[in-house]
Amino acid sequence: MQTETFRVESSSDMLTIYHLLRTCLWTIPIFTVVWSVAGFAITYGISQALNHTDDVFPYISKTGTELPERGVFSIVVFVCSLSMALNAEIRFQYVRLMMTQMSLTPAEKSRWITANKLSLALGLLAAFGLLFVASFQVDTSPVPHYLGAFVTFGLGFICCWIHAAITYKLYKEERKSMLKYTFILQILISLVITVSFLTFIISFASYRHQKGAGRGTKENELRSIFQTASSSEWVLAIAIVSYVITFIPSFRKLEFDGFNVKYQQLATNSKTNVCVRLCSCCS
């Protein structure tokens, strides 16, 4: 009887999600931004095409209250929540590794380790708030929906400034141009987040107050203030999501071995360099 021989590819020859993330952690921020922005645009497009939204530019959550865009919106926000949490964890591990090789006094080290842990905790809580946004529709369950949204925006706003402060500390110790440009970009995005966050809070509260007092609706007298609130919410959400782009240079130095995030080792075999193989497949 003839015996057939099957060739089993070694794990180093297979392009899996694990091998992609092992040396290409920097793709996670790109995926997060592309997925989120594209997802919000798709739900808005579907709701407009099916006439499920008013003529007035809506809040983001208002583009996902009707079927079928409601399901798309929930999936988009749920995956965004997971990817934002993953970015927060990897950033935490990067800063932790950097702190181990910096010459800091015990007091300084304790202070910045605490700041790093705080950024992780706030980042995870902000990502958790997105789960409320995805699970509770604004029309049917407004209280948990708004609670999740304000947790995400409020804690995300604080978290971005903490990350900028940590990056500045790393730059003062390392004096690397990459950290300098990262810090500048983080400050710029944080300023956009701050302005849009304050604008959204003030205009949203003012609109709700005036509407409750019977001074008009978003279709007439309160149209301008409502559009200020909705536009600033879109800017705020996109800015917070886009902040993870500043993590790309640091993530390029890391790899995941299945258990721990560590500094990336130089590849000795081109066949094991997944990023090169991925690019060559796409070219």
QUIKAPE-V33888 format. One record per residue. N is the residue number from 1. RES is the residue in one letter. PHI is phi as a letter, one per 30 degrees, with the letter a starting at -180 (none if undefined). D_LAST is the distance of its C-alpha to the last C-alpha in Angstrom with 1 decimal. Layout:
n:N res:RES phi:PHI d_last:D_LAST
n:N res:RES phi:PHI d_last:D_LAST
This chain:
n:1 res:M phi:none d_last:44.5
n:2 res:Q phi:d d_last:41.0
n:3 res:T phi:c d_last:38.9
n:4 res:E phi:d d_last:35.2
n:5 res:T phi:c d_last:33.0
n:6 res:F phi:c d_last:30.0
n:7 res:R phi:c d_last:27.3
n:8 res:V phi:c d_last:26.6
n:9 res:E phi:d d_last:23.4
n:10 res:S phi:d d_last:24.2
n:11 res:S phi:d d_last:23.2
n:12 res:S phi:d d_last:21.0
n:13 res:D phi:c d_last:18.8
n:14 res:M phi:c d_last:18.4
n:15 res:L phi:c d_last:16.0
n:16 res:T phi:c d_last:18.7
n:17 res:I phi:d d_last:19.6
n:18 res:Y phi:d d_last:21.9
n:19 res:H phi:d d_last:19.5
n:20 res:L phi:d d_last:17.0
n:21 res:L phi:d d_last:20.0
n:22 res:R phi:e d_last:21.5
n:23 res:T phi:c d_last:19.4
n:24 res:C phi:b d_last:17.6
n:25 res:L phi:d d_last:20.7
n:26 res:W phi:d d_last:19.5
n:27 res:T phi:d d_last:17.3
n:28 res:I phi:d d_last:20.7
n:29 res:P phi:d d_last:22.0
n:30 res:I phi:d d_last:18.9
n:31 res:F phi:e d_last:19.3
n:32 res:T phi:e d_last:23.0
n:33 res:V phi:d d_last:22.8
n:34 res:V phi:d d_last:20.3
n:35 res:W phi:d d_last:22.2
n:36 res:S phi:d d_last:25.6
n:37 res:V phi:d d_last:25.2
n:38 res:A phi:d d_last:23.5
n:39 res:G phi:d d_last:26.1
n:40 res:F phi:d d_last:29.0
n:41 res:A phi:d d_last:27.8
n:42 res:I phi:d d_last:27.6
n:43 res:T phi:d d_last:31.0
n:44 res:Y phi:d d_last:32.5
n:45 res:G phi:d d_last:31.1
n:46 res:I phi:d d_last:32.5
n:47 res:S phi:d d_last:35.8
n:48 res:Q phi:d d_last:36.1
n:49 res:A phi:d d_last:35.3
n:50 res:L phi:c d_last:37.9
n:51 res:N phi:h d_last:40.4
n:52 res:H phi:c d_last:40.7
n:53 res:T phi:b d_last:40.9
n:54 res:D phi:d d_last:43.4
n:55 res:D phi:d d_last:43.0
n:56 res:V phi:d d_last:43.1
n:57 res:F phi:e d_last:39.8
n:58 res:P phi:d d_last:39.9
n:59 res:Y phi:d d_last:39.3
n:60 res:I phi:e d_last:36.0
n:61 res:S phi:d d_last:37.9
n:62 res:K phi:d d_last:39.7
n:63 res:T phi:d d_last:36.5
n:64 res:G phi:b d_last:36.5
n:65 res:T phi:c d_last:40.1
n:66 res:E phi:c d_last:40.1
n:67 res:L phi:d d_last:38.5
n:68 res:P phi:c d_last:35.7
n:69 res:E phi:d d_last:34.1
n:70 res:R phi:e d_last:36.3
n:71 res:G phi:d d_last:34.3
n:72 res:V phi:d d_last:30.9
n:73 res:F phi:d d_last:32.4
n:74 res:S phi:d d_last:33.7
n:75 res:I phi:d d_last:30.4
n:76 res:V phi:e d_last:28.5
n:77 res:V phi:d d_last:31.2
n:78 res:F phi:d d_last:31.6
n:79 res:V phi:d d_last:28.0
n:80 res:C phi:d d_last:28.1
n:81 res:S phi:d d_last:31.3
n:82 res:L phi:d d_last:29.8
n:83 res:S phi:d d_last:26.7
n:84 res:M phi:d d_last:29.1
n:85 res:A phi:d d_last:31.3
n:86 res:L phi:d d_last:28.5
n:87 res:N phi:d d_last:27.6
n:88 res:A phi:d d_last:31.4
n:89 res:E phi:d d_last:31.7
n:90 res:I phi:d d_last:28.9
n:91 res:R phi:d d_last:30.1
n:92 res:F phi:e d_last:33.6
n:93 res:Q phi:d d_last:32.5
n:94 res:Y phi:d d_last:30.8
n:95 res:V phi:d d_last:34.0
n:96 res:R phi:d d_last:36.1
n:97 res:L phi:d d_last:34.4
n:98 res:M phi:d d_last:34.8
n:99 res:M phi:d d_last:38.5
n:100 res:T phi:d d_last:39.2
n:101 res:Q phi:c d_last:38.5
n:102 res:M phi:c d_last:40.2
n:103 res:S phi:d d_last:43.9
n:104 res:L phi:c d_last:45.5
n:105 res:T phi:d d_last:49.1
n:106 res:P phi:e d_last:49.8
n:107 res:A phi:d d_last:50.6
n:108 res:E phi:d d_last:47.4
n:109 res:K phi:d d_last:45.3
n:110 res:S phi:d d_last:47.1
n:111 res:R phi:d d_last:46.6
n:112 res:W phi:d d_last:42.9
n:113 res:I phi:d d_last:42.3
n:114 res:T phi:d d_last:44.3
n:115 res:A phi:d d_last:42.2
n:116 res:N phi:d d_last:39.0
n:117 res:K phi:d d_last:40.6
n:118 res:L phi:d d_last:41.7
n:119 res:S phi:d d_last:38.2
n:120 res:L phi:d d_last:37.0
n:121 res:A phi:d d_last:39.9
n:122 res:L phi:d d_last:39.6
n:123 res:G phi:d d_last:35.8
n:124 res:L phi:d d_last:36.5
n:125 res:L phi:d d_last:39.4
n:126 res:A phi:d d_last:37.5
n:127 res:A phi:d d_last:34.8
n:128 res:F phi:d d_last:37.7
n:129 res:G phi:d d_last:39.1
n:130 res:L phi:d d_last:36.0
n:131 res:L phi:d d_last:37.1
n:132 res:F phi:d d_last:40.3
n:133 res:V phi:d d_last:38.6
n:134 res:A phi:d d_last:36.5
n:135 res:S phi:d d_last:39.5
n:136 res:F phi:c d_last:42.3
n:137 res:Q phi:d d_last:42.1
n:138 res:V phi:d d_last:43.7
n:139 res:D phi:d d_last:46.0
n:140 res:T phi:c d_last:47.3
n:141 res:S phi:b d_last:47.2
n:142 res:P phi:d d_last:47.2
n:143 res:V phi:d d_last:48.7
n:144 res:P phi:d d_last:46.1
n:145 res:H phi:d d_last:43.3
n:146 res:Y phi:d d_last:44.6
n:147 res:L phi:d d_last:45.3
n:148 res:G phi:d d_last:41.7
n:149 res:A phi:d d_last:40.4
n:150 res:F phi:d d_last:42.8
n:151 res:V phi:d d_last:42.1
n:152 res:T phi:d d_last:38.3
n:153 res:F phi:d d_last:38.9
n:154 res:G phi:d d_last:41.8
n:155 res:L phi:d d_last:40.6
n:156 res:G phi:d d_last:37.1
n:157 res:F phi:e d_last:38.7
n:158 res:I phi:d d_last:40.7
n:159 res:C phi:d d_last:37.8
n:160 res:C phi:d d_last:35.7
n:161 res:W phi:d d_last:38.5
n:162 res:I phi:d d_last:39.1
n:163 res:H phi:d d_last:35.5
n:164 res:A phi:d d_last:35.9
n:165 res:A phi:d d_last:39.1
n:166 res:I phi:d d_last:37.6
n:167 res:T phi:d d_last:34.8
n:168 res:Y phi:d d_last:37.5
n:169 res:K phi:d d_last:39.4
n:170 res:L phi:d d_last:36.4
n:171 res:Y phi:d d_last:35.9
n:172 res:K phi:d d_last:39.7
n:173 res:E phi:d d_last:39.5
n:174 res:E phi:c d_last:36.3
n:175 res:R phi:h d_last:36.1
n:176 res:K phi:c d_last:32.3
n:177 res:S phi:d d_last:30.6
n:178 res:M phi:e d_last:28.0
n:179 res:L phi:d d_last:30.9
n:180 res:K phi:d d_last:32.6
n:181 res:Y phi:d d_last:29.7
n:182 res:T phi:d d_last:29.2
n:183 res:F phi:d d_last:32.9
n:184 res:I phi:d d_last:33.0
n:185 res:L phi:d d_last:30.3
n:186 res:Q phi:d d_last:32.1
n:187 res:I phi:d d_last:35.4
n:188 res:L phi:d d_last:34.0
n:189 res:I phi:d d_last:32.6
n:190 res:S phi:d d_last:35.8
n:191 res:L phi:d d_last:37.9
n:192 res:V phi:d d_last:36.1
n:193 res:I phi:d d_last:36.6
n:194 res:T phi:d d_last:40.3
n:195 res:V phi:d d_last:41.1
n:196 res:S phi:d d_last:39.5
n:197 res:F phi:d d_last:41.1
n:198 res:L phi:d d_last:44.5
n:199 res:T phi:d d_last:44.2
n:200 res:F phi:d d_last:43.2
n:201 res:I phi:d d_last:46.1
n:202 res:I phi:d d_last:48.7
n:203 res:S phi:d d_last:47.7
n:204 res:F phi:d d_last:47.3
n:205 res:A phi:d d_last:50.6
n:206 res:S phi:d d_last:52.3
n:207 res:Y phi:d d_last:51.1
n:208 res:R phi:d d_last:52.2
n:209 res:H phi:d d_last:55.6
n:210 res:Q phi:d d_last:56.3
n:211 res:K phi:d d_last:55.3
n:212 res:G phi:d d_last:57.6
n:213 res:A phi:d d_last:60.3
n:214 res:G phi:i d_last:60.0
n:215 res:R phi:c d_last:58.9
n:216 res:G phi:k d_last:56.4
n:217 res:T phi:b d_last:53.1
n:218 res:K phi:d d_last:49.5
n:219 res:E phi:d d_last:50.1
n:220 res:N phi:b d_last:52.9
n:221 res:E phi:d d_last:54.5
n:222 res:L phi:c d_last:51.9
n:223 res:R phi:d d_last:48.8
n:224 res:S phi:d d_last:47.8
n:225 res:I phi:d d_last:48.2
n:226 res:F phi:d d_last:46.4
n:227 res:Q phi:d d_last:43.4
n:228 res:T phi:d d_last:43.5
n:229 res:A phi:d d_last:43.4
n:230 res:S phi:d d_last:40.5
n:231 res:S phi:d d_last:38.4
n:232 res:S phi:d d_last:39.0
n:233 res:E phi:d d_last:38.0
n:234 res:W phi:d d_last:34.6
n:235 res:V phi:d d_last:34.1
n:236 res:L phi:d d_last:35.4
n:237 res:A phi:d d_last:33.2
n:238 res:I phi:d d_last:29.9
n:239 res:A phi:d d_last:31.0
n:240 res:I phi:d d_last:31.8
n:241 res:V phi:d d_last:28.5
n:242 res:S phi:d d_last:26.6
n:243 res:Y phi:e d_last:28.7
n:244 res:V phi:d d_last:26.5
n:245 res:I phi:d d_last:23.8
n:246 res:T phi:d d_last:26.2
n:247 res:F phi:d d_last:25.7
n:248 res:I phi:e d_last:22.1
n:249 res:P phi:e d_last:23.1
n:250 res:S phi:d d_last:25.6
n:251 res:F phi:d d_last:23.5
n:252 res:R phi:d d_last:21.0
n:253 res:K phi:c d_last:24.0
n:254 res:L phi:c d_last:24.8
n:255 res:E phi:b d_last:24.0
n:256 res:F phi:c d_last:25.6
n:257 res:D phi:c d_last:27.4
n:258 res:G phi:j d_last:28.6
n:259 res:F phi:b d_last:31.8
n:260 res:N phi:b d_last:31.5
n:261 res:V phi:c d_last:29.2
n:262 res:K phi:b d_last:29.4
n:263 res:Y phi:d d_last:28.0
n:264 res:Q phi:d d_last:24.7
n:265 res:Q phi:c d_last:25.3
n:266 res:L phi:d d_last:23.2
n:267 res:A phi:d d_last:21.2
n:268 res:T phi:c d_last:22.8
n:269 res:N phi:b d_last:20.5
n:270 res:S phi:d d_last:16.7
n:271 res:K phi:d d_last:16.7
n:272 res:T phi:c d_last:18.2
n:273 res:N phi:d d_last:15.9
n:274 res:V phi:d d_last:14.2
n:275 res:C phi:d d_last:12.4
n:276 res:V phi:d d_last:10.6
n:277 res:R phi:d d_last:9.9
n:278 res:L phi:d d_last:8.8
n:279 res:C phi:d d_last:6.2
n:280 res:S phi:d d_last:5.2
n:281 res:C phi:d d_last:5.6
n:282 res:C phi:d d_last:3.8
n:283 res:S phi:d d_last:0.0
